[in-house]
Amino acid sequence: MKLDLLYEIDVPQPWGDLPHPYDQREAEQRAYCDTLEQIRLADRVGFHTVWLVEHHFRENRSHCPASEVVLGALSQITERIRLGFGVTLTPHGFIHPARIAEKVATVDVLSGGRVEWGIGRSTPMEQQAFGVDRERSRTEMFAACETVVRMWEERYYEEHSEFLDFPARMVTPKPVQDPHPPVWMACTSEDSARQAGSRGLGMLSFSPARPLAVTASDIAAYREAAADPTPLTRVTTNKVAGYTLVHCADSMDAAAANGIWDAVDWWYRGLVEFILKWEWEALMPEPDQVAAAFPMMHRPIEEYDDQDMIIVGDVDRCIEKMQRYADLGVDQLLCYVQFGALPHEAVMRSIELLGTKVIPALEAYEPRR
């Protein structure tokens, strides 16, 4: 199992004592600078891929709306680590497929062919802001994916469909990887895992909010569908990647001193508060279902650690927990290391320990799947 990184570029509030935009700007600039320094270290110590999200309007949590810009910068300051779009918001209402083709291929050119491309359709909060039809969003996502790869593969591309009226044009640049970078899909349920597997797409799984048994069920569904796919593109990606919160320290006492439990609490509370504020009506309109839908609101934070939904601890503990993900069939574990108010120095130490101690142990481990 390979170790990757996932970055949302969190900018936790409060940003300052005064309600002034400059407080926000200073916090964002610091988060971006820290992100680049952390990923440069990850490149040196052997991480496989770094994935940058695309989210819009998600204050406090994810201030990364232009992943292609960050990945372009990383292409020039890293040497080996692969650069993942995790993911581009792909339905047509978000962006024209030609723009996706252009920006993903540009990063592939700048990086010498190190891109991984993930597709997704986001959630109601962003869909509503961009005027994306939620009921059609999955169909549009797959259609746009086919359009993008054909724009890469064909010298001149033309399409006249229910989604697009596009005259014959040469879409440039073409990616370095031939015929195109590997394609992944964001999966949040067993159904979406099957959808990805049946189309030959890699599976990007959301792990921190679900027990490992649920993740295992999704992986099984994916593998079953991926065994006999009808590929959406000419690159078949039969791999599973899952992400979760990860913090490796010299000891559990050191992790606690770094403020890990406050950071974990911030992440889970932020997830619930975001859904209740922005998406509850679209996802689940009955208020009395809150407790059933979000048991995390009533759990001790340490319980997530006990159930391996997150990975926190010293080197040996992190290795033990990660081996359980490998046993489930996870090919790449995306470590979400920059979250909450964890100090930059603590995140750097976590990346160093994961790279120098944990990655070699995982490379020597034979999963018991």
C-alpha positions in Angstrom: 0.0 0.0 0.0 1.3 3.4 -1.0 1.1 6.5 1.2 -0.4 9.7 -0.4 -1.3 13.1 1.0 -4.6 14.9 0.7 -4.9 18.7 1.1 -8.0 20.8 1.6 -5.9 23.8 2.7 -7.8 24.3 5.9 -7.9 27.8 7.4 -9.5 27.4 10.8 -11.4 30.3 12.4 -11.1 32.6 14.3 -8.8 34.5 11.9 -8.3 37.5 14.2 -9.9 39.7 16.8 -11.4 42.1 14.3 -13.9 41.2 11.7 -11.7 42.4 8.9 -10.8 40.6 5.6 -7.1 41.2 6.2 -7.3 38.7 9.1 -8.6 36.1 6.7 -6.0 37.0 4.1 -3.1 36.6 6.4 -4.4 33.2 7.6 -4.9 32.0 4.1 -1.5 33.1 3.0 0.1 31.3 5.9 -1.8 28.1 5.1 -0.7 28.1 1.5 2.9 28.7 2.4 2.8 25.9 5.0 1.2 23.6 2.4 3.9 24.1 -0.2 6.7 23.5 2.4 5.0 20.4 3.7 4.5 18.8 0.3 8.1 19.6 -0.7 9.2 17.5 2.4 6.7 14.7 1.4 8.4 14.6 -2.0 11.8 14.2 -0.4 10.8 11.4 2.0 8.9 9.2 -0.5 5.2 9.9 -0.6 3.6 8.5 -3.7 0.9 11.2 -4.7 -0.4 14.4 -3.3 -4.1 15.2 -4.0 -5.5 18.7 -4.0 -9.3 19.2 -3.7 -11.5 21.6 -5.5 -14.0 23.3 -3.2 -15.7 26.6 -3.4 -17.2 28.9 -0.7 -16.2 26.5 2.2 -14.9 29.0 4.7 -13.0 27.7 7.6 -12.6 24.2 6.2 -11.3 24.2 2.6 -9.9 27.3 0.9 -8.7 25.5 -2.2 -10.9 26.4 -5.2 -8.1 26.4 -7.8 -6.2 23.2 -7.4 -4.6 23.5 -10.8 -2.7 26.6 -9.7 -1.3 24.8 -6.6 -0.4 21.7 -8.6 1.3 23.8 -11.2 3.4 25.4 -8.5 4.2 22.0 -7.1 5.3 20.7 -10.5 8.2 23.1 -10.3 9.3 22.5 -6.7 9.0 18.7 -6.5 10.7 15.9 -8.4 9.0 12.5 -7.9 5.7 12.8 -6.1 2.6 12.4 -8.4 0.1 15.3 -8.6 -3.5 14.4 -8.1 -6.6 16.4 -8.9 -8.8 15.2 -6.1 -11.2 16.0 -7.7 -12.2 18.4 -10.5 -15.9 19.3 -10.2 -16.8 17.9 -13.6 -20.6 18.4 -14.4 -21.0 21.0 -17.2 -22.6 23.6 -14.9 -19.3 23.9 -13.0 -17.0 24.2 -15.9 -16.7 23.6 -19.7 -15.0 20.3 -20.4 -12.4 22.0 -22.6 -11.2 24.0 -19.5 -10.7 20.8 -17.6 -8.8 19.2 -20.5 -6.6 22.3 -20.7 -5.8 22.7 -17.0 -5.2 19.0 -16.3 -3.0 18.5 -19.4 -1.0 21.7 -18.6 -0.1 20.3 -15.1 0.9 17.0 -16.8 3.2 18.9 -19.2 4.8 21.0 -16.4 5.3 18.0 -14.2 6.7 15.7 -16.9 3.7 13.3 -16.8 3.0 13.0 -13.0 -0.8 13.8 -13.0 -3.6 11.7 -11.6 -7.1 13.0 -12.5 -10.1 12.6 -10.3 -13.7 13.4 -11.2 -16.5 14.3 -8.9 -19.8 16.2 -8.7 -19.7 17.8 -5.2 -22.7 18.4 -2.9 -25.8 20.6 -2.9 -24.1 23.7 -1.5 -21.7 24.1 -4.4 -24.1 22.7 -7.0 -26.7 25.3 -6.1 -24.3 28.1 -6.3 -23.2 27.1 -9.8 -26.7 26.2 -11.0 -25.8 22.5 -11.4 -28.8 20.1 -11.7 -28.2 17.6 -8.9 -30.4 14.9 -10.6 -28.4 15.1 -13.8 -25.0 15.7 -12.2 -23.8 12.1 -12.3 -24.8 11.7 -16.0 -23.1 15.0 -16.8 -20.0 14.0 -14.9 -19.5 10.8 -16.9 -20.4 12.6 -20.2 -17.9 15.3 -19.5 -15.2 12.8 -18.6 -15.6 11.1 -22.0 -15.4 14.5 -23.7 -12.2 15.5 -21.9 -10.3 12.3 -22.8 -11.4 12.6 -26.4 -10.2 16.2 -26.5 -6.8 14.8 -25.4 -6.7 12.0 -27.8 -8.1 13.7 -31.0 -6.2 16.5 -32.8 -9.5 18.3 -33.5 -12.5 17.6 -31.4 -16.2 18.3 -32.2 -19.4 17.4 -30.2 -23.0 18.2 -30.7 -24.9 16.4 -27.9 -27.5 17.1 -25.2 -24.7 18.4 -23.0 -22.5 20.4 -25.4 -22.5 22.2 -28.7 -18.8 22.4 -29.5 -17.4 23.2 -32.9 -14.2 21.4 -34.2 -11.3 22.9 -32.3 -7.8 21.8 -31.4 -7.7 21.6 -27.5 -4.2 22.3 -26.3 -1.9 21.2 -24.7 -2.0 17.4 -25.0 -0.9 15.5 -21.8 2.5 13.9 -21.6 0.9 10.5 -20.5 -0.3 8.6 -23.5 -3.2 8.4 -24.1 -4.0 10.3 -20.9 -3.5 10.4 -17.1 -5.2 7.8 -15.0 -8.8 8.7 -14.1 -10.4 8.3 -10.6 -13.9 9.0 -9.3 -14.9 10.2 -5.9 -17.0 7.5 -4.2 -19.1 8.0 -1.0 -21.4 5.0 -1.2 -21.5 1.4 -2.3 -23.5 2.4 -5.4 -20.9 5.0 -6.5 -18.2 2.5 -5.9 -19.9 0.1 -8.3 -20.3 2.9 -10.8 -16.6 3.7 -10.7 -15.6 0.0 -10.9 -17.9 -0.8 -13.8 -16.4 2.1 -15.8 -12.8 1.2 -15.2 -12.2 4.3 -13.0 -10.1 4.3 -9.8 -12.0 4.6 -6.5 -11.4 7.6 -4.3 -13.1 6.8 -1.0 -14.2 9.0 2.0 -13.2 7.2 5.2 -13.2 9.4 8.4 -16.9 9.4 8.9 -17.6 5.7 8.5 -16.4 2.5 10.2 -13.9 0.3 8.4 -16.6 -2.3 7.9 -18.6 0.1 5.7 -15.4 1.0 3.7 -14.7 -2.8 3.3 -18.2 -3.3 1.8 -17.7 -0.4 -0.6 -14.3 -1.9 -1.7 -15.9 -5.3 -2.2 -18.6 -3.8 -4.4 -15.9 -1.9 -6.4 -13.7 -4.9 -7.0 -16.7 -7.0 -8.1 -17.7 -4.3 -10.7 -14.1 -3.7 -11.7 -13.5 -7.4 -12.5 -15.5 -7.0 -15.8 -15.7 -3.3 -16.6 -16.9 -1.4 -19.6 -14.2 1.2 -19.6 -15.2 4.9 -19.9 -11.7 5.7 -21.2 -8.7 3.9 -22.7 -6.9 3.9 -19.3 -8.3 1.4 -16.9 -7.5 2.2 -13.2 -8.3 -0.7 -11.0 -7.2 0.8 -7.7 -8.7 1.8 -4.4 -7.6 4.9 -2.6 -9.1 6.0 0.8 -8.4 9.1 2.8 -8.6 9.7 6.5 -7.2 12.0 9.2 -3.6 11.0 10.0 -1.2 12.3 12.7 2.1 10.5 13.5 4.1 11.8 16.4 7.1 10.5 18.5 4.6 9.4 21.1 1.0 9.5 22.0 1.9 12.1 24.6 3.5 14.2 21.9 0.5 13.9 19.7 -1.7 15.1 22.6 0.6 18.0 23.2 0.3 18.9 19.6 -3.4 19.4 20.1 -4.5 16.4 18.1 -7.8 15.8 19.9 -8.9 19.4 19.5 -8.0 19.2 15.8 -10.0 16.0 15.4 -12.9 17.5 17.2 -12.7 20.6 15.0 -12.9 18.4 11.9 -15.9 16.3 12.9 -17.8 19.2 14.3 -17.1 21.2 11.2 -18.4 18.5 9.0 -21.7 18.3 10.9 -22.1 22.1 11.2 -21.4 22.5 7.4 -24.1 20.0 6.5 -26.6 21.4 9.0 -26.0 25.0 7.8 -25.8 24.5 4.0 -27.1 21.1 2.9 -29.6 19.6 5.4 -32.7 20.6 3.5 -31.4 19.1 0.2 -30.0 15.9 1.8 -32.4 15.0 4.7 -35.2 17.4 5.5 -36.5 15.8 8.7 -34.9 17.5 11.7 -35.5 14.6 14.0 -33.1 12.5 11.9 -30.1 14.5 13.0 -29.1 12.2 15.9 -29.5 9.1 13.7 -27.6 10.5 10.8 -24.8 12.0 12.8 -23.9 9.8 15.8 -20.5 11.5 15.7 -22.1 14.4 17.5 -22.5 12.3 20.6 -19.3 10.2 20.5 -16.1 10.7 22.5 -13.5 11.8 19.9 -11.1 9.0 21.0 -13.7 6.5 19.8 -12.9 7.4 16.2 -9.3 6.4 16.9 -10.3 3.2 18.6 -12.4 2.2 15.6 -9.5 3.0 13.2 -11.7 5.6 11.4 -8.7 7.9 11.9 -5.0 7.2 12.4 -3.3 8.8 15.3 -0.2 7.8 17.3 3.4 6.9 17.3 5.2 5.1 14.5 4.3 1.6 15.6 0.7 2.4 16.2 0.3 4.2 12.8 1.9 1.2 11.1 -0.5 -1.2 12.8 -3.5 0.8 11.9 -2.4 1.4 8.3 -1.9 -2.3 7.8 -5.6 -2.9 8.5 -6.4 -0.5 5.6 -4.0 -2.5 3.4 -5.7 -5.7 4.5 -9.1 -4.3 3.3 -7.6 -3.8 -0.2 -6.7 -0.2 -0.1 -3.9 0.5 -2.6 -3.2 4.1 -1.7 -3.9 5.7 1.7 -4.4 9.4 1.5 -3.2 11.0 4.7 -5.1 14.2 5.6 -2.4 15.7 7.8 -3.1 19.5 7.8 -6.3 20.0 9.7 -7.5 22.1 12.6 -5.0 24.1 14.6 -2.2 21.5 14.4 1.1 23.5 14.4 3.0 23.6 11.1 6.1 22.1 12.9 4.0 19.1 14.2 2.7 18.5 10.7 6.2 18.6 9.3 7.3 16.1 11.9 4.4 13.8 11.1 5.3 13.8 7.4 8.9 13.1 8.3 8.0 10.1 10.5 5.5 8.8 8.0 8.1 9.0 5.2 11.2 7.7 6.9 9.6 5.1 9.2 6.1 4.1 8.1 6.5 4.0 4.3 9.4 1.5 4.5 7.4 -0.7 6.9 4.4 -0.7 4.5 6.5 -1.5 1.5 7.7 -4.6 3.3 4.2 -5.6 4.5 2.2 -8.3 2.6 -1.5 -7.6 3.1 -3.7 -10.3 4.4 -6.7 -9.5 2.2 
